[in-house]
Amino acid sequence: MSSNTDPSFTDTTDFAATSRGFIAALTPPVIKSASGKTVWDIDAYSFLQDECPETAHPNLWRQGQLTAKHGLYEICPGIYHIRGYDLSNMTIVEGKDGIIIIDPLISCECAAAGLKLYREHRGPRKVRGMVYSHSHGDHYMGAAGVLDLDEGEEPGIPIIALEGFMEAIMSESILAGPAMRKRGAFMYGNALPRSPTGQIGTGLGLGSSVGTTSLIPPTLLIQKTGEEHVVDGVRIVFQMVPGSEAPIRRSISISLTSKISVRDAKAWSGYLDEAIVLFGRDSDVLFGSHHWPTWGRDELIARLAEQRDLYGYMHDQTVRLMNLGLTGVEIAERMRLPGRIERKWHCRGITGGIYQKYMTWFDGRPEHLWQYPPTEEGQRYVECFNGIDGLCDKAEAFVQKRDYRSAATLLAHAVAADSGSTEPRPKLLLASVYEQLGFGAENATWRNFYLTGAQELRSGKKAGMVAGGRTPLGERLSIDQWFDIMAVQLDGERGADMHFTIDWEITDVKQRWRLIVSNGVLTTRSLNTEIQVQEARENPADYEMVLTKSQLLEVILGQEVKPERKSGREEVLGQLLDLISVQDGSSRGPSQL
């Protein structure tokens, strides 16, 4: 039931905006890989043109209808959007004799298809520059699809990002990549059917494509707000918004952000106000890498101000309530936005840690300091209810009251208590509860999490991962980044009692490194200063290799090479490779290379 703080469905401004500037669409709107695999199929969402069913939140259904609009759009003379062919938008800015691409999507196939559509209607202009707005995969991984480079070839054009871009990718997408991609599969509902009872979008866009990905590092790093560069005759003014994510806005102003583990809502609010001051009075249109533009100076300033106040309010009130002793869960339950903000469609919670930023995982409750892991805690819940059936009976009583949250809590404990059990009742009940929670969720990622969890419980099949895991990163990364990847994949439990050192001299890049395995830890030490070299002489390595950078990568990946020189106990190299080998047995060596 709607309230006086809900946005109005009679407001059709967004629907008009999604159609404005339309030029053409892919026909059919299906993108395939070279092998014939479907990478993207927007026709799968045709059901969104129907009335909202009971299995979806009306606000989320409306968002799905809006993000299903696809094609090539003119934002203003010389600036174009490719929308609806991936999770994000690709922006094309026409320059003196070529184009600049902003955020080339997730998959190379989708980026290539978008560029082809543009060229069919605007001519065969060459790519003269590229901008990555930030370090999420949907803003850079499709770059190879529009640059047409041979393996190892340098792009030869300015590729622009914020200083720290590669470090952010290393942290989130590579070192923690497998965990993040597994979570992404739940967020985006990759394994769910596209249907009124399944995945109906992600809020940001319809979904995440599943094609070939790439990593082409930036060649120009922005270091300060107000920095200007001219690319193919286009003057670009940059705003740095590190630690947040912000919208992008012939000259063109672009906000660049790095990704951090916890987004800073207060900083985000401040950057939005800064954008109003820096760019508002001279701008005619506001557009970004998701959704549709806002036209008109007054309109775009109002939107930025409302977004500023949204994040500022959430931050300040979270901290205020936190200081009054409320926990994160209690604050989330209590938080209500001011009515004027809550009635705005662009301020709804369709896609989603202020508390976490300040207080970490611990909510200040002593009983949460030393909780049991899920299985052990679940066994004790089962004991309290005199068995699985008693617990399930109580959960069903909550279901009858439509208290799905309480039912989910109890049933999750029942399933965790014996995850290998063949008893179907708790799993099927929990799947049904998750389904109801998903159907009622306004937030797309919540819906996808619930429905993917339900699907796994019913089928036993894991959801997998989102795109990015098979990107050929090796040659694009530095040697110390290779070693960082090896360190987080080393099995410390098996290597706890091992101690050995390996020295590497890499001739073509004139670098020397020492790897130390000790107490289950892989430590990387540079041997490029006099004191470092002296220490290495005094404590010789167990094994040493002299080789090129490409040979080193082959060694790390478990391949045989003919180095310039090797000496010492070669068996320690085998021990190292064994300790870092991926656990699924599909390959030997770091899976992220």
C-alpha positions in Angstrom: 0.0 0.0 0.0 1.4 3.4 -0.9 1.8 6.3 1.5 2.1 10.0 1.2 5.9 9.6 1.1 5.8 7.3 -1.9 6.7 8.7 -5.4 3.8 9.1 -7.7 3.2 6.7 -10.7 1.6 9.6 -12.5 5.0 11.2 -12.8 6.2 10.0 -16.2 9.2 12.3 -16.5 11.6 9.4 -16.5 9.8 7.6 -19.3 10.0 10.7 -21.5 13.7 11.0 -20.6 14.4 7.4 -21.6 13.0 8.1 -25.1 14.5 11.5 -25.7 17.2 11.5 -28.4 16.6 7.9 -29.6 18.3 7.2 -32.9 18.3 3.4 -33.4 18.5 0.0 -31.6 20.1 -3.3 -32.3 17.8 -5.6 -34.3 17.5 -8.2 -32.8 18.9 -6.9 -29.5 21.0 -10.0 -29.0 24.8 -10.0 -28.8 26.8 -13.1 -29.3 30.4 -14.1 -28.9 32.6 -15.3 -31.8 31.8 -18.9 -30.8 28.0 -18.2 -31.0 27.4 -18.0 -27.2 24.7 -15.4 -26.2 26.5 -12.7 -24.3 23.5 -10.3 -23.9 19.8 -10.8 -24.7 17.5 -7.9 -23.9 14.6 -9.7 -25.5 14.6 -11.9 -22.5 13.0 -9.0 -20.6 10.1 -8.4 -22.9 7.7 -9.5 -20.1 8.4 -6.2 -18.4 6.0 -4.5 -20.9 3.1 -6.2 -19.0 1.4 -5.0 -15.9 3.3 -5.5 -12.6 2.4 -9.0 -11.1 2.1 -9.8 -7.4 5.6 -11.4 -7.6 7.4 -8.1 -7.9 7.5 -4.7 -6.1 5.8 -2.1 -8.3 8.7 0.4 -7.9 11.2 -2.2 -9.0 9.0 -3.3 -11.9 8.9 0.3 -13.1 12.6 0.6 -12.9 12.9 -2.5 -15.0 10.7 -1.0 -17.6 12.9 2.1 -17.7 16.2 0.3 -17.9 14.8 -2.0 -20.7 14.9 1.0 -23.1 17.9 0.4 -25.3 19.8 1.7 -28.3 21.8 4.7 -29.5 20.7 8.0 -28.1 21.8 11.6 -28.7 22.3 13.3 -25.4 23.2 16.6 -27.1 25.1 17.5 -30.3 28.3 15.5 -30.3 27.6 13.3 -27.3 25.9 9.9 -27.5 24.8 7.2 -25.2 24.8 3.4 -25.8 22.1 2.3 -23.3 20.6 -1.1 -22.4 23.4 -3.4 -23.8 25.1 -4.2 -20.4 24.9 -3.2 -16.8 26.2 0.2 -17.6 26.1 2.8 -20.4 28.8 3.6 -22.8 29.2 7.3 -23.7 30.7 8.4 -27.0 32.0 12.0 -27.4 32.8 13.3 -30.9 36.0 15.2 -31.2 37.9 16.9 -34.0 38.3 13.8 -36.2 37.5 10.9 -33.9 35.7 9.9 -30.7 36.3 9.6 -27.0 34.7 6.6 -25.2 33.7 6.8 -21.6 33.2 3.5 -19.7 33.3 0.7 -22.3 30.9 -1.7 -20.5 31.7 -5.2 -19.1 32.0 -7.4 -22.1 34.1 -6.7 -25.2 31.4 -8.1 -27.4 28.8 -5.6 -26.0 31.2 -2.7 -26.3 32.0 -3.7 -29.9 28.3 -4.0 -30.8 27.6 -0.6 -29.3 30.4 1.0 -31.2 29.2 -0.7 -34.4 25.7 0.7 -33.9 27.1 4.2 -33.4 29.3 4.0 -36.5 26.3 2.8 -38.6 24.6 6.1 -37.9 27.5 8.5 -37.3 30.3 7.3 -39.5 33.5 5.3 -39.1 35.2 7.6 -36.6 38.3 6.2 -34.8 38.7 6.0 -31.1 41.1 8.8 -30.1 40.7 8.5 -26.3 39.1 6.7 -23.5 38.0 7.5 -19.9 37.3 5.1 -17.0 35.1 6.8 -14.5 36.0 4.3 -11.8 37.3 0.8 -11.1 34.2 -1.3 -11.2 34.3 -3.9 -14.0 31.3 -2.5 -15.9 33.3 0.6 -16.5 36.5 -0.8 -18.0 36.4 -4.5 -18.8 35.0 -4.1 -22.4 37.8 -1.8 -23.5 39.4 -4.3 -25.9 36.2 -4.6 -27.8 36.5 -1.0 -29.0 40.3 -0.6 -29.4 41.0 -3.6 -31.7 44.5 -4.3 -30.3 46.7 -7.3 -30.9 47.9 -9.1 -27.8 50.5 -7.1 -26.0 50.0 -4.0 -28.2 49.9 -0.6 -26.5 46.8 1.4 -27.2 48.6 4.5 -28.4 45.8 6.9 -27.2 45.2 8.5 -23.9 43.3 6.2 -21.5 42.3 8.3 -18.5 41.5 7.3 -15.0 41.9 8.6 -11.4 45.2 8.1 -9.7 45.0 4.8 -7.8 42.8 3.1 -10.4 45.0 0.0 -10.8 45.5 -0.3 -7.1 41.7 -0.3 -6.6 41.3 -3.0 -9.2 44.0 -5.1 -7.5 42.3 -4.8 -4.2 38.7 -5.6 -5.2 38.7 -7.3 -8.5 41.9 -9.4 -8.4 43.0 -10.1 -4.8 39.5 -10.5 -3.6 38.2 -11.3 -7.0 36.7 -14.8 -6.6 34.8 -13.8 -3.4 33.5 -10.6 -5.1 32.4 -12.4 -8.2 30.6 -15.0 -6.2 28.7 -12.3 -4.4 28.1 -10.5 -7.7 26.3 -13.6 -9.0 23.8 -13.2 -6.2 23.5 -9.4 -6.5 22.8 -9.5 -10.2 20.9 -12.8 -10.3 23.0 -14.3 -13.0 21.6 -17.8 -12.5 18.0 -16.7 -12.3 15.5 -17.0 -15.2 14.4 -13.7 -16.6 10.8 -13.7 -15.6 8.2 -12.1 -13.4 9.1 -14.7 -10.7 12.9 -14.4 -11.4 15.4 -11.7 -12.2 13.8 -8.4 -13.4 16.9 -6.2 -13.3 19.5 -4.9 -11.0 18.4 -1.4 -10.4 21.5 0.0 -12.2 20.6 -1.8 -15.4 19.0 -5.0 -16.4 21.9 -7.4 -15.8 25.5 -8.2 -16.2 26.7 -9.5 -19.6 28.7 -12.7 -19.8 31.2 -12.1 -22.6 35.0 -11.7 -22.9 36.6 -9.2 -20.5 39.8 -7.3 -20.7 42.0 -5.0 -18.6 43.8 -2.2 -20.5 45.6 0.0 -17.9 45.2 3.8 -18.0 48.0 5.8 -19.6 47.1 9.1 -18.0 46.2 9.5 -14.3 44.2 12.4 -13.0 45.7 13.8 -9.7 43.6 16.9 -8.8 40.2 18.5 -9.2 40.1 21.1 -11.9 42.8 19.3 -14.0 42.1 19.8 -17.7 43.2 17.9 -20.7 42.3 18.3 -24.4 41.7 15.0 -26.2 41.0 15.1 -29.9 40.0 18.8 -29.6 37.6 18.2 -26.7 38.4 20.1 -23.5 37.8 17.9 -20.5 37.7 19.2 -16.9 38.0 16.5 -14.2 36.6 16.4 -10.7 38.3 13.9 -8.3 35.8 12.2 -6.0 38.0 9.5 -4.3 36.4 7.1 -2.0 32.9 7.3 -3.5 31.0 6.8 -6.7 29.6 9.8 -8.5 27.7 10.6 -11.7 29.5 11.8 -14.8 28.5 15.2 -16.3 31.9 20.4 -25.8 33.7 21.2 -23.0 32.8 18.2 -20.9 33.2 17.8 -17.1 33.8 14.3 -15.7 33.9 13.1 -12.1 36.3 10.3 -11.4 36.2 8.0 -8.4 38.3 5.2 -7.0 36.6 2.3 -5.3 37.2 1.7 -1.6 35.9 -1.1 0.7 33.3 1.1 2.4 31.8 4.0 0.5 32.0 7.3 2.2 28.5 8.8 2.1 29.5 12.0 3.7 32.3 12.5 1.1 29.9 11.6 -1.6 27.5 14.3 -0.4 30.3 16.9 -0.4 31.4 16.0 -3.9 27.9 16.4 -5.2 27.8 19.9 -3.7 31.2 20.6 -5.2 29.9 19.5 -8.6 27.1 22.0 -8.3 29.5 24.8 -7.6 32.1 23.8 -10.2 29.9 22.8 -13.1 26.2 23.5 -12.3 25.8 27.0 -13.7 27.7 26.2 -16.9 26.1 22.8 -17.7 23.1 22.0 -19.9 22.8 18.2 -19.2 23.8 15.8 -16.5 24.4 12.2 -17.6 26.2 9.2 -16.2 27.2 5.6 -16.8 23.9 4.2 -15.6 20.3 5.3 -16.4 19.3 8.3 -18.5 20.3 12.0 -18.6 18.7 15.0 -16.9 18.4 18.1 -19.2 18.2 21.7 -18.1 20.3 23.7 -15.8 17.7 24.1 -13.0 16.7 20.5 -13.3 20.2 19.0 -13.0 21.2 21.3 -10.1 18.0 20.2 -8.3 18.8 16.5 -8.9 22.4 16.9 -7.6 21.1 18.8 -4.6 18.6 16.1 -3.8 21.2 13.4 -4.1 23.5 15.5 -2.0 20.9 15.7 0.8 20.0 12.1 0.5 23.5 10.9 1.3 24.2 13.7 3.8 21.0 12.8 5.7 21.7 9.1 5.8 25.3 9.7 7.0 24.6 12.3 9.7 21.5 10.5 11.1 23.3 7.2 11.2 26.1 8.6 13.2 23.7 10.5 15.5 21.8 7.3 16.2 25.0 5.3 16.5 26.1 7.8 19.2 22.8 7.3 21.0 23.7 3.6 21.3 21.7 2.1 18.5 23.2 -0.8 16.4 23.4 -0.9 12.7 20.3 -3.2 12.4 18.3 -0.9 14.7 19.3 2.2 12.7 18.4 0.5 9.4 15.0 -0.4 10.9 14.4 3.2 12.2 15.8 5.2 9.3 13.2 7.2 7.3 14.1 9.8 4.8 12.5 13.3 4.7 9.3 13.1 2.8 10.4 15.5 0.0 13.4 13.2 -0.7 11.6 10.0 -0.3 9.0 11.0 -2.9 11.7 11.4 -5.6 12.0 8.4 -7.8 15.8 8.8 -8.1 16.1 8.7 -4.3 14.5 5.3 -3.9 16.4 2.3 -2.6 16.2 0.3 -5.8 19.9 -0.4 -5.8 22.3 -0.4 -2.8 27.8 0.9 5.2 27.8 4.0 6.9 27.7 2.2 10.3 30.3 -0.3 9.1 32.7 2.6 8.1 32.9 3.8 11.7 32.2 0.7 13.8 33.4 -2.3 11.6 31.5 -5.6 11.9 31.1 -5.4 15.7 27.8 -3.8 16.8 28.9 -3.3 20.5 26.8 -6.1 21.8 29.0 -8.4 24.0 27.1 -11.6 22.9 28.2 -10.9 19.4 31.9 -10.9 20.2 32.4 -14.7 20.1 29.5 -16.3 18.2 29.4 -19.8 17.0 29.9 -20.5 13.3 26.6 -21.1 11.4 26.7 -24.9 11.7 27.4 -25.0 15.5 24.9 -22.2 16.2 22.3 -23.9 14.0 22.7 -27.2 16.0 21.9 -25.4 19.2 18.8 -23.8 17.7 17.6 -27.2 16.6 18.3 -28.5 20.2 16.2 -25.6 21.6 13.2 -26.6 19.5 13.6 -30.3 20.2 14.6 -31.2 16.7 14.3 -30.1 13.1 10.6 -30.6 12.9 10.0 -28.5 16.0 12.0 -25.6 14.5 10.3 -25.9 11.2 6.8 -26.0 12.9 7.6 -22.7 14.6 9.0 -21.2 11.4 5.7 -22.2 9.6 3.8 -20.4 12.3 5.7 -17.2 11.5 5.0 -17.7 7.8 1.3 -17.8 8.6 1.7 -14.4 10.2 3.6 -13.2 7.2 6.6 -12.7 9.5 9.1 -13.9 6.8 12.1 -12.4 8.5 11.7 -14.5 11.7 10.9 -17.6 9.6 14.1 -17.1 7.6 16.2 -16.7 10.7 14.9 -20.0 12.2 15.1 -22.0 8.9 18.6 -20.7 8.1 19.7 -22.2 11.4 18.0 -25.5 10.6 19.7 -25.7 7.2 23.1 -24.7 8.6 22.8 -27.3 11.4 23.2 -30.1 8.9 23.9 -28.8 5.4 24.5 -32.3 4.1 21.2 -33.7 5.3 18.8 -35.2 2.8 15.9 -34.0 4.8 14.1 -31.7 2.3 11.7 -29.9 4.6 13.9 -27.1 6.0 15.5 -26.3 2.7 12.2 -26.2 0.8 10.6 -24.1 3.5 13.5 -21.6 3.6 13.4 -21.5 -0.3 9.7 -20.5 -0.1 10.4 -17.9 2.5 13.3 -16.4 0.5 11.0 -16.3 -2.5 8.4 -14.3 -0.6 11.0 -11.9 0.7 12.3 -11.5 -2.8 8.9 -10.8 -4.4 8.3 -8.0 -1.9 11.7 -6.3 -2.2 12.0 -2.9 -3.8 15.7 -3.2 -3.9 16.9 -5.2 -7.0 20.0 -6.7 -5.3 17.9 -7.8 -2.3 15.5 -9.5 -4.7 18.2 -11.2 -6.6 20.0 -12.4 -3.4 16.8 -13.9 -2.0 15.7 -15.6 -5.3 19.2 -16.9 -6.0 19.3 -18.3 -2.5 16.0 -20.0 -3.0 17.1 -21.5 -6.3 20.3 -22.9 -4.8 18.3 -24.5 -1.9 15.9 -26.2 -4.4 18.4 -27.3 -7.0 21.6 -27.6 -5.1 23.4 -25.9 -8.0 25.7 -23.0 -7.1 25.1 -19.6 -8.7 28.7 -19.3 -10.0 30.4 -16.0 -10.6 29.9 -12.8 -12.6 32.3 -11.9 -15.5 35.9 -11.0 -14.9 37.6 -14.2 -13.7 39.1 -15.2 -17.0 40.5 -11.9 -18.0 44.1 -12.4 -19.2 45.7 -10.1 -16.7 49.3 -11.3 -16.5 51.2 -9.2 -19.0 49.2 -6.1 -18.0 50.3 -6.3 -14.3 53.6 -5.5 -12.7 55.8 -8.2 -11.1 55.0 -7.1 -7.6 51.3 -7.3 -8.4 51.9 -10.9 -9.5 53.5 -11.7 -6.2 50.6 -10.0 -4.3 48.2 -12.4 -6.1 50.4 -15.3 -5.2 50.4 -14.3 -1.5 46.6 -14.3 -1.1 46.4 -17.7 -2.8 49.1 -19.4 -0.8 47.6 -22.1 1.4 49.0 -21.0 4.8 47.7 -24.0 6.6 49.7 -26.4 4.5 52.7 -24.1 4.4 52.7 -23.3 8.1 55.9 -25.3 8.9 57.8 -24.5 5.7 60.6 -22.0 5.4 62.4 -21.2 2.1 63.5 -18.3 -0.1 63.6 -17.9 -3.9 65.4 -15.1 -5.7 64.4 -13.9 -9.1 66.6 -11.7 -11.4 64.4 -10.4 -14.3 66.8 -9.3 -16.9 64.7 -7.4 -19.4 63.1 -5.0 -16.8 66.3 -5.0 -14.6 64.6 -6.0 -11.4 65.5 -8.4 -8.6 63.1 -9.9 -6.1 63.2 -12.3 -3.2 60.2 -14.4 -2.1 60.2 -15.7 1.4 57.8 -18.4 2.6 57.7 -18.5 6.4 55.0 -19.4 8.9 52.4 -19.8 6.1 53.1 -16.3 4.7 54.6 -15.2 1.4 56.6 -12.1 1.8 57.9 -10.1 -1.2 61.2 -8.2 -0.9 62.8 -6.0 -3.5 66.5 -6.5 -4.1 67.1 -3.2 -5.9 69.0 -1.2 -3.3 72.5 -1.6 -2.0 71.4 -2.6 1.5 68.9 -5.1 0.2 71.5 -6.7 -2.1 74.0 -6.9 0.7 71.5 -8.6 3.0 70.7 -11.1 0.3 74.4 -12.0 -0.1 74.7 -12.6 3.6 71.6 -14.9 3.5 71.7 -16.8 0.2 68.4 -18.0 -1.2 67.4 -21.7 -1.4 66.8 -21.3 -5.1 67.6 -18.6 -7.7 66.5 -18.0 -11.3 67.7 -15.5 -13.9 65.1 -15.0 -16.6 62.8 -12.5 -18.4 59.5 -11.1 -17.2 57.5 -13.3 -19.6 59.4 -16.4 -18.5 58.7 -15.6 -14.9 55.0 -15.4 -15.6 55.2 -18.9 -17.3 57.0 -20.2 -14.3 54.4 -18.9 -11.9 51.7 -20.5 -14.1 53.5 -23.8 -13.8 55.0 -23.9 -17.3 58.5 -25.2 -18.2 61.0 -22.5 -19.3 64.7 -22.3 -20.2 66.0 -19.6 -18.0 69.4 -17.9 -18.5 70.5 -19.4 -15.2 69.2 -21.3 -12.2 70.8 -22.7 -9.1 70.0 -24.2 -5.7 67.2 -26.5 -4.5 64.7 -26.6 -7.4 62.2 -28.6 -5.2 61.3 -25.4 -3.3 59.9 -23.9 -6.5 57.7 -27.0 -6.8 56.6 -26.4 -3.2 55.7 -22.8 -3.9 53.7 -23.7 -7.0 51.9 -26.4 -5.0 51.0 -24.0 -2.2 49.5 -21.4 -4.6 47.7 -23.8 -7.0 44.0 -23.2 -7.3 41.9 -25.6 -5.2 39.5 -26.7 -7.9 42.3 -28.5 -9.7 41.5 -26.8 -13.0 44.9 -25.3 -13.4 48.2 -24.8 -11.6 49.3 -21.4 -10.4 47.4 -18.2 -9.4 43.9 -18.3 -11.0 43.8 -14.5 -11.2 46.7 -14.4 -13.7 
